[in-house]
Structure formats: C-alpha cells, structure tokens
Amino acid sequence: EGGFGPVPQPVDEILRDVYVEVDDMAMISDTFLNLNKLEIGQFRLDASSQDFTSLVKKSVERQQPAAKRAGLTLSLSAPESLPRLRFFFDLFKMQHVMSNILSNAIKYNNKNGTIDVSMRRDDGTVTVVVRDSGIGMDEATLGKLFSKYTRSRDVPLSIEGHGIGMWLSKEIIDLHGGKIWAESAGAGKGSAISFSIPVREFADGKEVHD
C-alpha cells in the first residue's frame, strides 16, 4: 500500500518495472565505477553485520518483474526453510553479485524457461546456487567465464553485454574469501552459477546469529 491507500495492481506492476530498470541502470554505473577502483587499487570491502538470507530473498524479488516480462519462472527453493544468517559482509557489493547473476540468468534464458535459486549452509560457509534452463555454455566459455571482457560465442548479437559482470563478481567474492564457479552440460542445456563465502565476523572469526 502507498501513503494514499492501496495501489492498483496494474500501477503496482508498472512501478515495480520502473524500480527494476532504475536498479539495472544503477548496477551498470556501479560496475564501471568498481572497474575504475580496481584499476587504481581502491577496491575494498565495506563490511558490516547484515542479514544474508534477506539479501537473497530481496534479490529474487527485485528480479521478478524482469523474469515475468521475459516469460520466465523465477523461484527461490523452500524459502521458509532457509537458514537465517546474519554475519559480516559487504551488503552493497553482494547485492551487485546477486543482481548480476540473476540478470544473466534472465538475459541468457529461453522463452518459458526457469530459474531456480537455492541457498544452503555448510560448515562455516553459505552457498548460493542460481540454476537456469537457458542457452548453456561450452567448455571453452566455462574456462574463461570469469575473465574480463568474456562473452560466450553462442550469445546472440541482439543480447547486450559488457563482458565484465562475472569478472567483477569474482573479484567481489574473492575479497570476501569465497569462491565462485560455473557449471553447464553444454550449449543449449542450461547452466548453474554458484558462489560460497565464509560465515564469519571479520574481527574475531565468530559467527553472528539473530
């Protein structure tokens, strides 16, 4: 609801679309700003105690309008059973990682395709997996996916991209002491992008729970 009462559904959907488009433009601007910081050695973490589970849920919610426009089903596996984790990480940079991975899963998917997001807690780490039914990747693309200015040769020319999003995501995950990787059975067979970061309090290594 808005400040003047309930917002009609058509208006609400338009507002959500506008919000996502503005968010996408902000991410593009932030990408090139971070690229500049990396090149001059000023790319650092600004970590604070944040709710990581909320980050994942809100990231999925933000991309729902874009997924809907593309005719895709975007879902978060068993959201009610996700472990609630609060620990130290850079919220703004991890938002960038989630937004980049999800927007790619939408961009490189097929009509009536699916995107499934899952999150699990392992010993001392949290892992997020974004699995899609899209165009997939061959071994050559998988091997250089996280290199700067890399785009798959199977990507149609009509799909725009700068080739730095996944590289920047890896830089962010590396700064958190984590790892990111990609899997695909081949071109046309979908793909999965996964990352894991340590669940820790940077000062003394202790986990922070709600």
DOFI-436062 format. One record per residue (C-alpha): residue number from 1; x, y, z; residue in three letters. Coordinates in nm, 3 decimals. Layout:
N
{num: NUM, xx: X, yy: Y, zz: Z, residuo: Ala}
...
//
This chain:
210
{num: 1, xx: 0.000, yy: 0.000, zz: 0.000, residuo: Glu}
{num: 2, xx: 0.106, yy: 0.356, zz: -0.066, residuo: Gly}
{num: 3, xx: 0.066, yy: 0.663, zz: 0.153, residuo: Gly}
{num: 4, xx: -0.272, yy: 0.733, zz: -0.008, residuo: Phe}
{num: 5, xx: -0.416, yy: 0.383, zz: 0.021, residuo: Gly}
{num: 6, xx: -0.387, yy: 0.059, zz: -0.179, residuo: Pro}
{num: 7, xx: -0.205, yy: 0.080, zz: -0.512, residuo: Val}
{num: 8, xx: -0.397, yy: -0.081, zz: -0.804, residuo: Pro}
{num: 9, xx: -0.222, yy: -0.394, zz: -0.934, residuo: Gln}
{num: 10, xx: -0.150, yy: -0.256, zz: -1.286, residuo: Pro}
{num: 11, xx: 0.007, yy: 0.056, zz: -1.135, residuo: Val}
{num: 12, xx: 0.200, yy: -0.153, zz: -0.884, residuo: Asp}
{num: 13, xx: 0.343, yy: -0.368, zz: -1.164, residuo: Glu}
{num: 14, xx: 0.447, yy: -0.059, zz: -1.361, residuo: Ile}
{num: 15, xx: 0.616, yy: 0.089, zz: -1.054, residuo: Leu}
{num: 16, xx: 0.799, yy: -0.239, zz: -0.992, residuo: Arg}
{num: 17, xx: 0.919, yy: -0.243, zz: -1.353, residuo: Asp}
{num: 18, xx: 1.044, yy: 0.115, zz: -1.324, residuo: Val}
{num: 19, xx: 1.220, yy: 0.031, zz: -0.999, residuo: Tyr}
{num: 20, xx: 1.399, yy: -0.265, zz: -1.159, residuo: Val}
{num: 21, xx: 1.504, yy: -0.059, zz: -1.463, residuo: Glu}
{num: 22, xx: 1.643, yy: 0.214, zz: -1.238, residuo: Val}
{num: 23, xx: 1.816, yy: -0.055, zz: -1.031, residuo: Asp}
{num: 24, xx: 1.968, yy: -0.203, zz: -1.350, residuo: Asp}
{num: 25, xx: 2.099, yy: 0.137, zz: -1.459, residuo: Met}
{num: 26, xx: 2.248, yy: 0.189, zz: -1.114, residuo: Ala}
{num: 27, xx: 2.418, yy: -0.153, zz: -1.136, residuo: Met}
{num: 28, xx: 2.572, yy: -0.065, zz: -1.475, residuo: Ile}
{num: 29, xx: 2.701, yy: 0.264, zz: -1.333, residuo: Ser}
{num: 30, xx: 2.832, yy: 0.085, zz: -1.025, residuo: Asp}
{num: 31, xx: 3.002, yy: -0.178, zz: -1.243, residuo: Thr}
{num: 32, xx: 3.213, yy: 0.080, zz: -1.423, residuo: Phe}
{num: 33, xx: 3.282, yy: 0.269, zz: -1.100, residuo: Leu}
{num: 34, xx: 3.409, yy: -0.052, zz: -0.940, residuo: Asn}
{num: 35, xx: 3.611, yy: -0.129, zz: -1.252, residuo: Leu}
{num: 36, xx: 3.786, yy: 0.206, zz: -1.213, residuo: Asn}
{num: 37, xx: 3.850, yy: 0.141, zz: -0.843, residuo: Lys}
{num: 38, xx: 4.002, yy: -0.198, zz: -0.924, residuo: Leu}
{num: 39, xx: 4.232, yy: -0.048, zz: -1.183, residuo: Glu}
{num: 40, xx: 4.365, yy: 0.213, zz: -0.939, residuo: Ile}
{num: 41, xx: 4.384, yy: -0.024, zz: -0.641, residuo: Gly}
{num: 42, xx: 4.099, yy: 0.127, zz: -0.436, residuo: Gln}
{num: 43, xx: 3.852, yy: -0.164, zz: -0.450, residuo: Phe}
{num: 44, xx: 3.791, yy: -0.263, zz: -0.087, residuo: Arg}
{num: 45, xx: 3.522, yy: -0.419, zz: 0.130, residuo: Leu}
{num: 46, xx: 3.292, yy: -0.210, zz: 0.345, residuo: Asp}
{num: 47, xx: 3.166, yy: -0.495, zz: 0.563, residuo: Ala}
{num: 48, xx: 2.906, yy: -0.474, zz: 0.836, residuo: Ser}
{num: 49, xx: 2.675, yy: -0.719, zz: 1.014, residuo: Ser}
{num: 50, xx: 2.391, yy: -0.789, zz: 0.769, residuo: Gln}
{num: 51, xx: 2.112, yy: -1.042, zz: 0.712, residuo: Asp}
{num: 52, xx: 2.237, yy: -1.257, zz: 0.425, residuo: Phe}
{num: 53, xx: 1.912, yy: -1.454, zz: 0.393, residuo: Thr}
{num: 54, xx: 1.722, yy: -1.130, zz: 0.346, residuo: Ser}
{num: 55, xx: 1.971, yy: -1.027, zz: 0.077, residuo: Leu}
{num: 56, xx: 1.898, yy: -1.344, zz: -0.122, residuo: Val}
{num: 57, xx: 1.521, yy: -1.315, zz: -0.085, residuo: Lys}
{num: 58, xx: 1.510, yy: -0.946, zz: -0.180, residuo: Lys}
{num: 59, xx: 1.741, yy: -1.005, zz: -0.477, residuo: Ser}
{num: 60, xx: 1.499, yy: -1.263, zz: -0.614, residuo: Val}
{num: 61, xx: 1.200, yy: -1.036, zz: -0.550, residuo: Glu}
{num: 62, xx: 1.367, yy: -0.746, zz: -0.735, residuo: Arg}
{num: 63, xx: 1.418, yy: -0.957, zz: -1.046, residuo: Gln}
{num: 64, xx: 1.064, yy: -1.098, zz: -1.060, residuo: Gln}
{num: 65, xx: 0.927, yy: -0.822, zz: -1.293, residuo: Pro}
{num: 66, xx: 1.212, yy: -0.875, zz: -1.541, residuo: Ala}
{num: 67, xx: 1.164, yy: -1.251, zz: -1.530, residuo: Ala}
{num: 68, xx: 0.792, yy: -1.211, zz: -1.587, residuo: Lys}
{num: 69, xx: 0.847, yy: -0.982, zz: -1.886, residuo: Arg}
{num: 70, xx: 1.079, yy: -1.242, zz: -2.036, residuo: Ala}
{num: 71, xx: 0.823, yy: -1.519, zz: -1.986, residuo: Gly}
{num: 72, xx: 1.033, yy: -1.697, zz: -1.725, residuo: Leu}
{num: 73, xx: 0.960, yy: -1.859, zz: -1.391, residuo: Thr}
{num: 74, xx: 1.197, yy: -1.737, zz: -1.120, residuo: Leu}
{num: 75, xx: 1.173, yy: -1.919, zz: -0.788, residuo: Ser}
{num: 76, xx: 1.353, yy: -1.948, zz: -0.457, residuo: Leu}
{num: 77, xx: 1.368, yy: -2.306, zz: -0.331, residuo: Ser}
{num: 78, xx: 1.197, yy: -2.365, zz: 0.004, residuo: Ala}
{num: 79, xx: 1.224, yy: -2.001, zz: 0.123, residuo: Pro}
{num: 80, xx: 1.051, yy: -2.085, zz: 0.451, residuo: Glu}
{num: 81, xx: 1.325, yy: -2.331, zz: 0.544, residuo: Ser}
{num: 82, xx: 1.625, yy: -2.113, zz: 0.457, residuo: Leu}
{num: 83, xx: 1.869, yy: -2.073, zz: 0.745, residuo: Pro}
{num: 84, xx: 1.859, yy: -1.719, zz: 0.877, residuo: Arg}
{num: 85, xx: 2.214, yy: -1.591, zz: 0.880, residuo: Leu}
{num: 86, xx: 2.349, yy: -1.259, zz: 0.995, residuo: Arg}
{num: 87, xx: 2.721, yy: -1.206, zz: 0.960, residuo: Phe}
{num: 88, xx: 2.976, yy: -0.957, zz: 0.834, residuo: Phe}
{num: 89, xx: 2.988, yy: -0.894, zz: 0.458, residuo: Phe}
{num: 90, xx: 2.971, yy: -0.602, zz: 0.217, residuo: Asp}
{num: 91, xx: 2.596, yy: -0.569, zz: 0.151, residuo: Leu}
{num: 92, xx: 2.626, yy: -0.331, zz: -0.144, residuo: Phe}
{num: 93, xx: 2.884, yy: -0.544, zz: -0.327, residuo: Lys}
{num: 94, xx: 2.698, yy: -0.870, zz: -0.260, residuo: Met}
{num: 95, xx: 2.381, yy: -0.708, zz: -0.396, residuo: Gln}
{num: 96, xx: 2.580, yy: -0.644, zz: -0.711, residuo: His}
{num: 97, xx: 2.683, yy: -1.012, zz: -0.730, residuo: Val}
{num: 98, xx: 2.327, yy: -1.138, zz: -0.686, residuo: Met}
{num: 99, xx: 2.186, yy: -0.885, zz: -0.933, residuo: Ser}
{num: 100, xx: 2.446, yy: -0.970, zz: -1.194, residuo: Asn}
{num: 101, xx: 2.398, yy: -1.347, zz: -1.170, residuo: Ile}
{num: 102, xx: 2.019, yy: -1.325, zz: -1.173, residuo: Leu}
{num: 103, xx: 2.004, yy: -1.074, zz: -1.458, residuo: Ser}
{num: 104, xx: 2.233, yy: -1.300, zz: -1.663, residuo: Asn}
{num: 105, xx: 2.010, yy: -1.600, zz: -1.591, residuo: Ala}
{num: 106, xx: 1.718, yy: -1.397, zz: -1.726, residuo: Ile}
{num: 107, xx: 1.905, yy: -1.248, zz: -2.021, residuo: Lys}
{num: 108, xx: 2.051, yy: -1.577, zz: -2.146, residuo: Tyr}
{num: 109, xx: 1.742, yy: -1.791, zz: -2.097, residuo: Asn}
{num: 110, xx: 1.473, yy: -1.922, zz: -2.332, residuo: Asn}
{num: 111, xx: 1.104, yy: -1.835, zz: -2.352, residuo: Lys}
{num: 112, xx: 0.906, yy: -2.028, zz: -2.087, residuo: Asn}
{num: 113, xx: 1.234, yy: -2.111, zz: -1.916, residuo: Gly}
{num: 114, xx: 1.305, yy: -2.145, zz: -1.545, residuo: Thr}
{num: 115, xx: 1.548, yy: -2.003, zz: -1.292, residuo: Ile}
{num: 116, xx: 1.583, yy: -2.171, zz: -0.954, residuo: Asp}
{num: 117, xx: 1.772, yy: -2.009, zz: -0.667, residuo: Val}
{num: 118, xx: 1.880, yy: -2.214, zz: -0.369, residuo: Ser}
{num: 119, xx: 2.083, yy: -2.142, zz: -0.059, residuo: Met}
{num: 120, xx: 2.243, yy: -2.379, zz: 0.188, residuo: Arg}
{num: 121, xx: 2.455, yy: -2.360, zz: 0.498, residuo: Arg}
{num: 122, xx: 2.771, yy: -2.570, zz: 0.507, residuo: Asp}
{num: 123, xx: 3.043, yy: -2.584, zz: 0.772, residuo: Asp}
{num: 124, xx: 3.149, yy: -2.224, zz: 0.811, residuo: Gly}
{num: 125, xx: 3.019, yy: -2.113, zz: 0.470, residuo: Thr}
{num: 126, xx: 2.697, yy: -2.021, zz: 0.293, residuo: Val}
{num: 127, xx: 2.646, yy: -2.127, zz: -0.068, residuo: Thr}
{num: 128, xx: 2.403, yy: -1.981, zz: -0.323, residuo: Val}
{num: 129, xx: 2.321, yy: -2.159, zz: -0.650, residuo: Val}
{num: 130, xx: 2.138, yy: -1.998, zz: -0.943, residuo: Val}
{num: 131, xx: 2.036, yy: -2.266, zz: -1.194, residuo: Arg}
{num: 132, xx: 1.871, yy: -2.179, zz: -1.526, residuo: Asp}
{num: 133, xx: 1.732, yy: -2.359, zz: -1.830, residuo: Ser}
{num: 134, xx: 1.895, yy: -2.118, zz: -2.073, residuo: Gly}
{num: 135, xx: 2.142, yy: -2.129, zz: -2.360, residuo: Ile}
{num: 136, xx: 2.413, yy: -2.303, zz: -2.158, residuo: Gly}
{num: 137, xx: 2.788, yy: -2.286, zz: -2.216, residuo: Met}
{num: 138, xx: 3.051, yy: -2.497, zz: -2.386, residuo: Asp}
{num: 139, xx: 3.378, yy: -2.593, zz: -2.216, residuo: Glu}
{num: 140, xx: 3.569, yy: -2.308, zz: -2.378, residuo: Ala}
{num: 141, xx: 3.330, yy: -2.048, zz: -2.235, residuo: Thr}
{num: 142, xx: 3.323, yy: -2.214, zz: -1.892, residuo: Leu}
{num: 143, xx: 3.701, yy: -2.196, zz: -1.878, residuo: Gly}
{num: 144, xx: 3.716, yy: -1.820, zz: -1.924, residuo: Lys}
{num: 145, xx: 3.376, yy: -1.706, zz: -1.792, residuo: Leu}
{num: 146, xx: 3.528, yy: -1.509, zz: -1.505, residuo: Phe}
{num: 147, xx: 3.788, yy: -1.335, zz: -1.720, residuo: Ser}
{num: 148, xx: 3.745, yy: -0.968, zz: -1.810, residuo: Lys}
{num: 149, xx: 3.555, yy: -0.890, zz: -2.132, residuo: Tyr}
{num: 150, xx: 3.447, yy: -1.252, zz: -2.185, residuo: Thr}
{num: 151, xx: 3.119, yy: -1.335, zz: -2.360, residuo: Arg}
{num: 152, xx: 3.007, yy: -1.671, zz: -2.494, residuo: Ser}
{num: 153, xx: 3.031, yy: -1.718, zz: -2.869, residuo: Arg}
{num: 154, xx: 2.683, yy: -1.874, zz: -2.852, residuo: Asp}
{num: 155, xx: 2.525, yy: -1.547, zz: -2.730, residuo: Val}
{num: 156, xx: 2.304, yy: -1.384, zz: -2.996, residuo: Pro}
{num: 157, xx: 2.427, yy: -1.042, zz: -3.108, residuo: Leu}
{num: 158, xx: 2.089, yy: -0.898, zz: -3.006, residuo: Ser}
{num: 159, xx: 2.172, yy: -0.959, zz: -2.638, residuo: Ile}
{num: 160, xx: 2.370, yy: -0.669, zz: -2.497, residuo: Glu}
{num: 161, xx: 2.654, yy: -0.716, zz: -2.254, residuo: Gly}
{num: 162, xx: 2.990, yy: -0.571, zz: -2.150, residuo: His}
{num: 163, xx: 3.174, yy: -0.888, zz: -2.053, residuo: Gly}
{num: 164, xx: 3.283, yy: -0.761, zz: -1.712, residuo: Ile}
{num: 165, xx: 2.993, yy: -0.854, zz: -1.482, residuo: Gly}
{num: 166, xx: 3.108, yy: -1.206, zz: -1.396, residuo: Met}
{num: 167, xx: 3.470, yy: -1.096, zz: -1.369, residuo: Trp}
{num: 168, xx: 3.371, yy: -0.824, zz: -1.123, residuo: Leu}
{num: 169, xx: 3.152, yy: -1.069, zz: -0.930, residuo: Ser}
{num: 170, xx: 3.455, yy: -1.297, zz: -0.890, residuo: Lys}
{num: 171, xx: 3.663, yy: -1.006, zz: -0.762, residuo: Glu}
{num: 172, xx: 3.395, yy: -0.933, zz: -0.501, residuo: Ile}
{num: 173, xx: 3.368, yy: -1.297, zz: -0.393, residuo: Ile}
{num: 174, xx: 3.747, yy: -1.322, zz: -0.374, residuo: Asp}
{num: 175, xx: 3.756, yy: -1.017, zz: -0.145, residuo: Leu}
{num: 176, xx: 3.515, yy: -1.199, zz: 0.086, residuo: His}
{num: 177, xx: 3.747, yy: -1.501, zz: 0.094, residuo: Gly}
{num: 178, xx: 3.500, yy: -1.712, zz: -0.103, residuo: Gly}
{num: 179, xx: 3.482, yy: -1.882, zz: -0.440, residuo: Lys}
{num: 180, xx: 3.254, yy: -1.870, zz: -0.745, residuo: Ile}
{num: 181, xx: 3.215, yy: -2.128, zz: -1.020, residuo: Trp}
{num: 182, xx: 3.000, yy: -2.219, zz: -1.320, residuo: Ala}
{num: 183, xx: 2.863, yy: -2.549, zz: -1.447, residuo: Glu}
{num: 184, xx: 2.688, yy: -2.645, zz: -1.770, residuo: Ser}
{num: 185, xx: 2.623, yy: -2.966, zz: -1.960, residuo: Ala}
{num: 186, xx: 2.685, yy: -2.777, zz: -2.283, residuo: Gly}
{num: 187, xx: 2.533, yy: -2.531, zz: -2.526, residuo: Ala}
{num: 188, xx: 2.153, yy: -2.532, zz: -2.508, residuo: Gly}
{num: 189, xx: 2.147, yy: -2.728, zz: -2.181, residuo: Lys}
{num: 190, xx: 2.123, yy: -2.455, zz: -1.919, residuo: Gly}
{num: 191, xx: 2.380, yy: -2.360, zz: -1.659, residuo: Ser}
{num: 192, xx: 2.436, yy: -2.302, zz: -1.290, residuo: Ala}
{num: 193, xx: 2.637, yy: -2.026, zz: -1.125, residuo: Ile}
{num: 194, xx: 2.732, yy: -2.091, zz: -0.763, residuo: Ser}
{num: 195, xx: 2.925, yy: -1.900, zz: -0.503, residuo: Phe}
{num: 196, xx: 3.015, yy: -1.952, zz: -0.140, residuo: Ser}
{num: 197, xx: 3.153, yy: -1.712, zz: 0.119, residuo: Ile}
{num: 198, xx: 3.263, yy: -1.767, zz: 0.478, residuo: Pro}
{num: 199, xx: 3.009, yy: -1.704, zz: 0.753, residuo: Val}
{num: 200, xx: 3.220, yy: -1.502, zz: 0.988, residuo: Arg}
{num: 201, xx: 3.266, yy: -1.187, zz: 1.189, residuo: Glu}
{num: 202, xx: 3.572, yy: -1.023, zz: 1.036, residuo: Phe}
{num: 203, xx: 3.712, yy: -0.900, zz: 1.368, residuo: Ala}
{num: 204, xx: 3.743, yy: -1.231, zz: 1.552, residuo: Asp}
{num: 205, xx: 3.612, yy: -1.502, zz: 1.318, residuo: Gly}
{num: 206, xx: 3.299, yy: -1.567, zz: 1.523, residuo: Lys}
{num: 207, xx: 2.962, yy: -1.614, zz: 1.363, residuo: Glu}
{num: 208, xx: 2.682, yy: -1.369, zz: 1.448, residuo: Val}
{num: 209, xx: 2.329, yy: -1.509, zz: 1.494, residuo: His}
{num: 210, xx: 1.996, yy: -1.333, zz: 1.544, residuo: Asp}
//
